[in-house]
Amino acid sequence: MNFCSGRFHFTRAVLPIGAYHSLAIILASVFLAIPIVVDAAGPEATAMEFVQHIQRGSLDKAKRLLESSGYRYRHQGGDDIYFGYESGYDPNFAFLVGRPFVIGAPSARQQRSDWYLLDGTIYADVALPLRFEAYRPWVLPAPIAFGRGMDFISFMNFVSAPASNPERLTLRIRPSIEPGLIKPPTPRFVAPPPPGPPDARSIAPQVGGLGSYGSLLGSRAVDPAPVVLPSGEGLTAAQMGRLLPKLGGITLQLSLIRWGRFSSWSVVRWNFANAVLITEKGEVVMGVGSGVARERQ
């Protein structure tokens, strides 16, 4: 600082080159290094918590972990459609709700958003292997699962090669094949046509069912349709259960997002892959959604 003519004049301090270099390193560490605030629960922990809530039947808690800011597509049917066969939504968690299965070690992959330095947003994909030991649900062929009966030969063709068609698999995995697992559709009132001429015959209002194809999102899952024998009789649920493959394992793939350094992880979407089906001939692996099937070594 210099004093001249009654005024203060400031001179700029000149720092050594090494000091500027150190300052640059400090600033870079603030903006480019690991965030100063790291959430205690990573994406793996959030994914595990989400599945554990489903396993316990605590669906309200599971739904609170779903992303709610508008980034996730939200169907007009609400979040309940993800947890019940009746909605027809696939992939569905209905076969996991309240069931005892084993959750394996998660594996995760993270990616920062393009604007990470400004918004701190991170995306993550978490894979959770699920194993079924004490609880092994049945895997139904698609026609039976969606209300269309099968002849015995077609049914046995499925039994011999169950992994060849992964169509809407999560709605075909059933903890029980006895009637009563899936609620029947609520009868709907069909309004009569408008009044006609005085001499026209009146038509009474009708009450109709939803039908096999009237679900929220397509074919509606129903209790197993019959398997018809050449004699015209149908297989009993016990007979079907001795022939149908069972689920030994499947991988749940969850996509999560964290909106900023101070936010928690939330679930955006999910899918299932690599279903292990247990048959009389051994185990086969179905690549869900790809139609890939192979014998397990």
C-alpha positions as a Python dict, from the first residue, in 0.01 Angstrom:
ca = {
    (1, 'M'): (0, 0, 0),
    (2, 'N'): (137, 344, -97),
    (3, 'F'): (27, 680, 41),
    (4, 'C'): (34, 964, -209),
    (5, 'S'): (-149, 1305, -236),
    (6, 'G'): (-386, 1212, 42),
    (7, 'R'): (-512, 906, -138),
    (8, 'F'): (-454, 539, -79),
    (9, 'H'): (-310, 347, -370),
    (10, 'F'): (-303, -33, -360),
    (11, 'T'): (-51, -235, -547),
    (12, 'R'): (-120, -591, -655),
    (13, 'A'): (74, -852, -464),
    (14, 'V'): (282, -1076, -681),
    (15, 'L'): (292, -1439, -564),
    (16, 'P'): (559, -1688, -655),
    (17, 'I'): (481, -1919, -948),
    (18, 'G'): (471, -2216, -713),
    (19, 'A'): (194, -2052, -507),
    (20, 'Y'): (-24, -2011, -816),
    (21, 'H'): (30, -2375, -898),
    (22, 'S'): (-78, -2482, -549),
    (23, 'L'): (-386, -2261, -566),
    (24, 'A'): (-484, -2417, -899),
    (25, 'I'): (-455, -2765, -749),
    (26, 'I'): (-680, -2670, -457),
    (27, 'L'): (-948, -2524, -687),
    (28, 'A'): (-937, -2828, -914),
    (29, 'S'): (-980, -3061, -619),
    (30, 'V'): (-1292, -2873, -514),
    (31, 'F'): (-1466, -2899, -852),
    (32, 'L'): (-1327, -3214, -1013),
    (33, 'A'): (-1246, -3457, -734),
    (34, 'I'): (-1482, -3680, -538),
    (35, 'P'): (-1780, -3479, -409),
    (36, 'I'): (-1729, -3329, -67),
    (37, 'V'): (-2063, -3468, 51),
    (38, 'V'): (-2115, -3838, -23),
    (39, 'D'): (-2447, -4003, 57),
    (40, 'A'): (-2426, -4273, 323),
    (41, 'A'): (-2651, -4510, 125),
    (42, 'G'): (-2510, -4590, -216),
    (43, 'P'): (-2712, -4730, -507),
    (44, 'E'): (-2643, -5089, -396),
    (45, 'A'): (-2786, -5024, -50),
    (46, 'T'): (-3094, -4849, -192),
    (47, 'A'): (-3154, -5134, -439),
    (48, 'M'): (-3126, -5389, -158),
    (49, 'E'): (-3364, -5189, 60),
    (50, 'F'): (-3616, -5164, -223),
    (51, 'V'): (-3619, -5540, -281),
    (52, 'Q'): (-3631, -5616, 92),
    (53, 'H'): (-3943, -5402, 129),
    (54, 'I'): (-4105, -5601, -152),
    (55, 'Q'): (-3997, -5925, 11),
    (56, 'R'): (-4159, -5822, 340),
    (57, 'G'): (-4475, -5702, 166),
    (58, 'S'): (-4407, -5342, 275),
    (59, 'L'): (-4515, -5196, -57),
    (60, 'D'): (-4575, -4843, 73),
    (61, 'K'): (-4210, -4828, 180),
    (62, 'A'): (-4098, -4970, -154),
    (63, 'K'): (-4300, -4711, -344),
    (64, 'R'): (-4136, -4431, -144),
    (65, 'L'): (-3804, -4531, -301),
    (66, 'L'): (-3938, -4481, -654),
    (67, 'E'): (-3824, -4165, -830),
    (68, 'S'): (-4097, -3902, -801),
    (69, 'S'): (-3962, -3579, -952),
    (70, 'G'): (-4099, -3642, -1300),
    (71, 'Y'): (-3791, -3807, -1452),
    (72, 'R'): (-3953, -4152, -1421),
    (73, 'Y'): (-4247, -4232, -1646),
    (74, 'R'): (-4553, -4271, -1425),
    (75, 'H'): (-4842, -4469, -1563),
    (76, 'Q'): (-5194, -4338, -1517),
    (77, 'G'): (-5275, -4655, -1322),
    (78, 'G'): (-5043, -4544, -1041),
    (79, 'D'): (-4755, -4727, -878),
    (80, 'D'): (-4973, -5014, -755),
    (81, 'I'): (-4967, -5168, -1104),
    (82, 'Y'): (-4608, -5282, -1049),
    (83, 'F'): (-4697, -5517, -763),
    (84, 'G'): (-5004, -5710, -877),
    (85, 'Y'): (-5083, -5961, -1150),
    (86, 'E'): (-5420, -5801, -1215),
    (87, 'S'): (-5275, -5491, -1380),
    (88, 'G'): (-5107, -5682, -1661),
    (89, 'Y'): (-4793, -5468, -1621),
    (90, 'D'): (-4467, -5641, -1712),
    (91, 'P'): (-4206, -5662, -1565),
    (92, 'N'): (-4405, -5712, -1245),
    (93, 'F'): (-4296, -5775, -885),
    (94, 'A'): (-4607, -5976, -792),
    (95, 'F'): (-4424, -6309, -768),
    (96, 'L'): (-4180, -6157, -515),
    (97, 'V'): (-4422, -5979, -281),
    (98, 'G'): (-4412, -6132, 66),
    (99, 'R'): (-4206, -6433, -46),
    (100, 'P'): (-3889, -6585, 106),
    (101, 'F'): (-3609, -6568, -149),
    (102, 'V'): (-3236, -6508, -122),
    (103, 'I'): (-3088, -6175, -236),
    (104, 'G'): (-2732, -6215, -359),
    (105, 'A'): (-2446, -5967, -360),
    (106, 'P'): (-2523, -5661, -578),
    (107, 'S'): (-2301, -5529, -854),
    (108, 'A'): (-2325, -5167, -964),
    (109, 'R'): (-2208, -4935, -1238),
    (110, 'Q'): (-2228, -4556, -1202),
    (111, 'Q'): (-2213, -4273, -1452),
    (112, 'R'): (-2208, -3898, -1393),
    (113, 'S'): (-2441, -3673, -1589),
    (114, 'D'): (-2301, -3436, -1851),
    (115, 'W'): (-2377, -3148, -1613),
    (116, 'Y'): (-2236, -3320, -1305),
    (117, 'L'): (-2017, -3024, -1198),
    (118, 'L'): (-2331, -2809, -1178),
    (119, 'D'): (-2606, -3046, -1063),
    (120, 'G'): (-2418, -3340, -908),
    (121, 'T'): (-2649, -3594, -1074),
    (122, 'I'): (-2533, -3956, -1097),
    (123, 'Y'): (-2698, -4256, -1265),
    (124, 'A'): (-2647, -4614, -1154),
    (125, 'D'): (-2736, -4963, -1275),
    (126, 'V'): (-2752, -5230, -1006),
    (127, 'A'): (-2785, -5604, -1069),
    (128, 'L'): (-2924, -5819, -789),
    (129, 'P'): (-2917, -6198, -829),
    (130, 'L'): (-3220, -6359, -665),
    (131, 'R'): (-3224, -6727, -568),
    (132, 'F'): (-3527, -6937, -487),
    (133, 'E'): (-3470, -7227, -251),
    (134, 'A'): (-3745, -7281, 7),
    (135, 'Y'): (-3983, -7095, -223),
    (136, 'R'): (-3980, -7202, -587),
    (137, 'P'): (-4268, -7066, -794),
    (138, 'W'): (-4401, -7232, -1108),
    (139, 'V'): (-4351, -7094, -1458),
    (140, 'L'): (-4663, -7119, -1676),
    (141, 'P'): (-4684, -7122, -2054),
    (142, 'A'): (-4822, -6796, -2189),
    (143, 'P'): (-5160, -6928, -2314),
    (144, 'I'): (-5251, -7079, -1977),
    (145, 'A'): (-5133, -6770, -1788),
    (146, 'F'): (-5354, -6539, -1994),
    (147, 'G'): (-5674, -6742, -2004),
    (148, 'R'): (-5637, -6950, -2318),
    (149, 'G'): (-5659, -7326, -2274),
    (150, 'M'): (-5401, -7563, -2422),
    (151, 'D'): (-5421, -7912, -2558),
    (152, 'F'): (-5202, -8169, -2387),
    (153, 'I'): (-4948, -8200, -2669),
    (154, 'S'): (-4885, -7822, -2680),
    (155, 'F'): (-4854, -7820, -2302),
    (156, 'M'): (-4595, -8099, -2306),
    (157, 'N'): (-4402, -7919, -2580),
    (158, 'F'): (-4368, -7626, -2340),
    (159, 'V'): (-4266, -7857, -2056),
    (160, 'S'): (-3987, -8004, -2269),
    (161, 'A'): (-3859, -7660, -2385),
    (162, 'P'): (-3984, -7394, -2141),
    (163, 'A'): (-3707, -7141, -2206),
    (164, 'S'): (-3784, -7091, -2574),
    (165, 'N'): (-4043, -6817, -2517),
    (166, 'P'): (-3984, -6544, -2254),
    (167, 'E'): (-4303, -6353, -2342),
    (168, 'R'): (-4426, -6149, -2039),
    (169, 'L'): (-4246, -6385, -1805),
    (170, 'T'): (-4301, -6206, -1474),
    (171, 'L'): (-4679, -6242, -1511),
    (172, 'R'): (-4637, -6615, -1574),
    (173, 'I'): (-4433, -6687, -1260),
    (174, 'R'): (-4683, -6802, -996),
    (175, 'P'): (-4644, -6903, -630),
    (176, 'S'): (-4961, -7110, -667),
    (177, 'I'): (-5152, -7265, -955),
    (178, 'E'): (-5461, -7328, -750),
    (179, 'P'): (-5761, -7104, -828),
    (180, 'G'): (-5791, -6787, -624),
    (181, 'L'): (-5444, -6636, -655),
    (182, 'I'): (-5555, -6362, -894),
    (183, 'K'): (-5863, -6154, -827),
    (184, 'P'): (-6127, -6172, -1099),
    (185, 'P'): (-6200, -5846, -1281),
    (186, 'T'): (-6467, -5618, -1144),
    (187, 'P'): (-6785, -5654, -1353),
    (188, 'R'): (-6847, -5348, -1561),
    (189, 'F'): (-7183, -5194, -1639),
    (190, 'V'): (-7266, -5162, -2007),
    (191, 'A'): (-7515, -4879, -2061),
    (192, 'P'): (-7821, -4951, -2278),
    (193, 'P'): (-7857, -4772, -2611),
    (194, 'P'): (-8060, -4448, -2623),
    (195, 'P'): (-8440, -4484, -2643),
    (196, 'G'): (-8576, -4570, -2987),
    (197, 'P'): (-8922, -4536, -3139),
    (198, 'P'): (-9218, -4620, -2913),
    (199, 'D'): (-9275, -4956, -3085),
    (200, 'A'): (-8904, -5063, -3061),
    (201, 'R'): (-8809, -5351, -2834),
    (202, 'S'): (-8631, -5239, -2518),
    (203, 'I'): (-8285, -5379, -2436),
    (204, 'A'): (-8194, -5435, -2073),
    (205, 'P'): (-7862, -5309, -1934),
    (206, 'Q'): (-7586, -5571, -1924),
    (207, 'V'): (-7310, -5651, -1679),
    (208, 'G'): (-7000, -5791, -1842),
    (209, 'G'): (-6657, -5912, -1737),
    (210, 'L'): (-6328, -5763, -1844),
    (211, 'G'): (-6223, -6064, -2048),
    (212, 'S'): (-5877, -6208, -2101),
    (213, 'Y'): (-5755, -5909, -2300),
    (214, 'G'): (-5907, -5623, -2103),
    (215, 'S'): (-5632, -5543, -1854),
    (216, 'L'): (-5470, -5208, -1798),
    (217, 'L'): (-5173, -5287, -2020),
    (218, 'G'): (-5276, -5574, -2246),
    (219, 'S'): (-5344, -5942, -2182),
    (220, 'R'): (-5469, -5988, -1829),
    (221, 'A'): (-5306, -6250, -1611),
    (222, 'V'): (-5561, -6497, -1473),
    (223, 'D'): (-5568, -6821, -1276),
    (224, 'P'): (-5435, -7103, -1495),
    (225, 'A'): (-5661, -7197, -1785),
    (226, 'P'): (-5721, -7571, -1837),
    (227, 'V'): (-5495, -7821, -2009),
    (228, 'V'): (-5726, -8047, -2205),
    (229, 'L'): (-5643, -8417, -2241),
    (230, 'P'): (-5739, -8618, -2551),
    (231, 'S'): (-6024, -8764, -2345),
    (232, 'G'): (-6167, -8415, -2299),
    (233, 'E'): (-6082, -8400, -1930),
    (234, 'G'): (-5848, -8142, -1787),
    (235, 'L'): (-5533, -8178, -1581),
    (236, 'T'): (-5573, -8101, -1214),
    (237, 'A'): (-5359, -7833, -1047),
    (238, 'A'): (-5159, -8108, -875),
    (239, 'Q'): (-5091, -8283, -1205),
    (240, 'M'): (-4984, -7957, -1368),
    (241, 'G'): (-4758, -7881, -1074),
    (242, 'R'): (-4567, -8207, -1120),
    (243, 'L'): (-4493, -8121, -1484),
    (244, 'L'): (-4437, -7744, -1491),
    (245, 'P'): (-4086, -7599, -1454),
    (246, 'K'): (-4000, -7398, -1145),
    (247, 'L'): (-3797, -7083, -1099),
    (248, 'G'): (-3456, -7139, -940),
    (249, 'G'): (-3309, -6793, -987),
    (250, 'I'): (-3336, -6466, -1175),
    (251, 'T'): (-3141, -6140, -1194),
    (252, 'L'): (-3319, -5815, -1111),
    (253, 'Q'): (-3170, -5516, -1291),
    (254, 'L'): (-3250, -5177, -1134),
    (255, 'S'): (-3171, -4832, -1271),
    (256, 'L'): (-3136, -4556, -1010),
    (257, 'I'): (-3065, -4185, -1002),
    (258, 'R'): (-2932, -3941, -744),
    (259, 'W'): (-3030, -3579, -801),
    (260, 'G'): (-2731, -3391, -656),
    (261, 'R'): (-2483, -3444, -377),
    (262, 'F'): (-2732, -3390, -98),
    (263, 'S'): (-3003, -3622, -239),
    (264, 'S'): (-3079, -3990, -187),
    (265, 'W'): (-3087, -4257, -452),
    (266, 'S'): (-3423, -4350, -605),
    (267, 'V'): (-3539, -4625, -840),
    (268, 'V'): (-3627, -4523, -1196),
    (269, 'R'): (-3693, -4849, -1384),
    (270, 'W'): (-3619, -5222, -1372),
    (271, 'N'): (-3606, -5543, -1568),
    (272, 'F'): (-3537, -5912, -1513),
    (273, 'A'): (-3280, -6127, -1691),
    (274, 'N'): (-3126, -6474, -1692),
    (275, 'A'): (-3408, -6673, -1537),
    (276, 'V'): (-3295, -7019, -1426),
    (277, 'L'): (-3573, -7272, -1482),
    (278, 'I'): (-3566, -7607, -1305),
    (279, 'T'): (-3701, -7893, -1515),
    (280, 'E'): (-3697, -8270, -1498),
    (281, 'K'): (-3400, -8266, -1736),
    (282, 'G'): (-3201, -8017, -1527),
    (283, 'E'): (-3164, -7640, -1531),
    (284, 'V'): (-3202, -7414, -1833),
    (285, 'V'): (-3132, -7041, -1850),
    (286, 'M'): (-3374, -6805, -2019),
    (287, 'G'): (-3244, -6470, -2134),
    (288, 'V'): (-3552, -6267, -2048),
    (289, 'G'): (-3656, -6044, -2336),
    (290, 'S'): (-3407, -6198, -2578),
    (291, 'G'): (-3546, -6544, -2627),
    (292, 'V'): (-3202, -6691, -2559),
    (293, 'A'): (-3206, -7027, -2387),
    (294, 'R'): (-2922, -7260, -2299),
    (295, 'E'): (-2856, -7554, -2075),
    (296, 'R'): (-2683, -7463, -1754),
    (297, 'Q'): (-2346, -7626, -1708),
}
